[in-house]
């Protein structure tokens, strides 16, 4: 059987390049592992009009990129606002291809609600103001992005993160979610980022309840963007859940 691949789906204000440190670590720890960091429509390699893009567009594009990469069976990892996209991919492809769904510091609205309903504090206030305009959001101001995404990072990691911010769809943030066709037989892991400012632990626990069926919760002592601040730890967790045998880490 071919190796189980790892598909990485970014969240809001990001693109596939946010996963570069983790992709590099996967390559170091398990060379040859099929890994794909998708670009959702509206950024980098997937141009689209952010004013009209939908969650369905994101799901369709993600599946097309997986197929184009020749990845058969895989685990799929969704960060932050990918809590909208990843369940849609799982619903369409099901357990014959998706071994496990993993959500990292994610936002999952209750059935029929929108992502903006899950965003806490000042970020929620900003998100609601942006959504009310009906226009795509510009990349987040650097000070707000540093506060939201970069705690627990080195100076180099912060610079990397802040150089990779993108505009975002506001229409998607107010689109009602529909998970009625989500296959419950695909196992579900939640990576709970304990120092998260963008999606606080309390907010994530509400998302876990909204999603339901989470059979594993793993605490990570990280901020929101663990794929940048703790790539080696995250890579090991993902490879383990993809079934790759790894040597025990040395002390």
FENPE-V720040 format. One line per field, one symbol per residue. ss: DSSP state (2 for helix, 1 for strand, 0 for the rest). phi: phi as a letter, one per 30 degrees, with the letter a starting at -180 (. if undefined). Layout:
ss: ???
phi: ???
//
This chain:
ss: 00001111100000022222222222222000001110000010010000000022222222222222000001111110022222222222200001111111000000000022220022222222222220001000022222222000002222222200000100022200000000000011111110000000222222222220000111110000022220222222222220000000000
phi: .deddbcccdcdibbddddeddeddedddbejddbbcdcdejahdbdadddbdbdedddedddddddddiddcacbccchddddddedddddciddbcdacbcchccbdeeiccdddcddhddddddddddddiceddeeeeddddddccdicdeddddedddbcbdbdcdddcdddbcdcdddddebccccddcdcdbdeddddddedddiidcbbcdcdbddcddcdbddddedddddddiddbddddd
//
